[in-house]
Amino acid sequence: MNPTLLLVIFLSYVFMLFVAAYLTSRKANNESYFLSNRKAPWYLVAYGMIGTSLTGVTFVSVPGLVGNNGFTYLVVVLGFVIGYIVIAFVLLPIYYNNNVTSIYEYLKNRFSIQAQKSGSWLFIISRSIGASLRMFIVIVILQHFVLSNFGIPFWFSTIIFLLIIHGYTLVGGVKTIVWTDTLQTTFMIASLILTIYFIAQFMYIDVNELLNQVFHSEYFYIIDKDPSSKNFWAKLLLSGMFITISMTGLDQEMMQKNLSISTLKNSQKNILIFSIILAIVDLIFLILGGSLYLYADFKDIAILQTTDYLYPTISFYYMNEMVGIIFFIGLIAASFSGTDAALTALTTSITIDLLDLPKKIKSNQKLSKYRMLIQWCVSAGMFILIMLFYMVNNNAILDTLYTIAGYTYGPLLGLFTFGILTKANIDGGSIWQVVLFSPLCSFAIMKILKTNLQFMVGWEVLVLNALITFILLWIIREKSNCQSELVLP
């Protein structure tokens, strides 16, 4: 694969993003940055959210999962769909009725300013780590296959990527991202489909025959019936549902796009259609994974490295140049679409939840300057995290990502659930203690279960964290005042 050609393609792609940013950010203001003036077309948001949800980690990790886990990830996807239904008919009405810009404003309305800041901090920590992990794996792959050929060090590659994303989101924010993510989702899905087509061509069969081989191969199994396994179907189903409720419904990055839609009805329509499209795309990812492993068997290719390298290794080294280009475009599309929204959402949460700047600063021009400064600080923080991951060099990125989410989004899920299902109030200062203690408690329980019962707790640690948080909040509730400010749909 010609590194110079890939570099030219990369620069052309970046140029396209900046053209889109220029066209969409004209006359943009702070409301455009935060919520696209609440005028974003719901169908574009639904489509663009595919790229935001999948990201570069999914792009390289999910196909590789097929080798060890078969199609069991489909059970997680079914859980995703159930979770999106909960978001559409439980969480979105609450956000719209409370007229929030940041979803953690609901926690202030329901409990206190301390609750809002707790929720915001949990999101900031989790999303900063998650977005940095996602960017890390993509930069590592591009560094290995492309950038190292030009003698570019990893730290400089990281700066380049962050500056690009920072540049095209700085002015327009969500208003720009709605459109750029639409472009990037298109490139990503097209790359999946085209890769499957070329695999069939290189195996001298048509696509239908390739699909038939995938569905009759050793890799095609969905249900794991072993309760002690991390891939036990009930664990995966619950994990998928609660991961979606937490990492989408309680995540400012994902909800910020939904809240940019003018009406609740259209926002609900967006979520439901998005969930269907996402399920189909995840199935395509798994089919691609099965196809890649069949192709590796067909060509007698030994996959010696981590499964995250399966897709790039075969694309760059065992097919023609066209397939390498297709993979490369899909990867950078998935990478940018997964990080630009995170950068914007983190900036929004710090600006509104932690600093409350829109109420303190009445001048829109001055607020814009502070917002841009905050985004610079967020970009710098992501650079530090990526470099830390580079030193640790953990290869199990997808598993690591969901495990971290379990410890950070779990308390957030418990806090929101307590607010929605009960009428009890909580002393603001006590909330901090609960959200800090519950992850420690769940970690100890996991160790006990593994040591004494050989029971493996996987991604469902999120549910365990949420349950512990809920119980602790119930214990410390203020029994003398049980009036809730919650506005139910």
HELIX and SHEET records of a PDB file:
HELIX    1   1 PRO A    3  SER A   25  1                                  23    
HELIX    2   2 ASN A   30  LEU A   35  1                                   6    
HELIX    3   3 SER A   36  ARG A   38  5                                   3    
HELIX    4   4 TRP A   42  ASN A   69  1                                  28    
HELIX    5   5 TYR A   73  VAL A   86  1                                  14    
HELIX    6   6 ILE A   87  LEU A   91  3                                   5    
HELIX    7   7 LEU A   92  ASN A   98  1                                   7    
HELIX    8   8 GLU A  105  ARG A  110  1                                   6    
HELIX    9   9 ILE A  113  PHE A  145  1                                  33    
HELIX   10  10 LEU A  147  PHE A  150  5                                   4    
HELIX   11  11 PHE A  154  THR A  169  1                                  16    
HELIX   12  12 VAL A  174  PHE A  202  1                                  29    
HELIX   13  13 VAL A  207  PHE A  215  1                                   9    
HELIX   14  14 TRP A  233  THR A  244  1                                  12    
HELIX   15  15 ILE A  245  GLY A  249  3                                   5    
HELIX   16  16 GLN A  252  ASN A  258  1                                   7    
HELIX   17  17 LEU A  264  PHE A  298  1                                  35    
HELIX   18  18 THR A  307  TYR A  309  5                                   3    
HELIX   19  19 LEU A  310  TYR A  317  1                                   8    
HELIX   20  20 GLU A  321  SER A  349  1                                  29    
HELIX   21  21 ILE A  350  LEU A  354  3                                   5    
HELIX   22  22 LEU A  357  LYS A  360  1                                   4    
HELIX   23  23 ASN A  364  VAL A  392  1                                  29    
HELIX   24  24 ILE A  397  LEU A  421  1                                  25    
HELIX   25  25 GLY A  428  LEU A  453  1                                  26    
HELIX   26  26 VAL A  461  ILE A  475  1                                  15    
END                                                                             
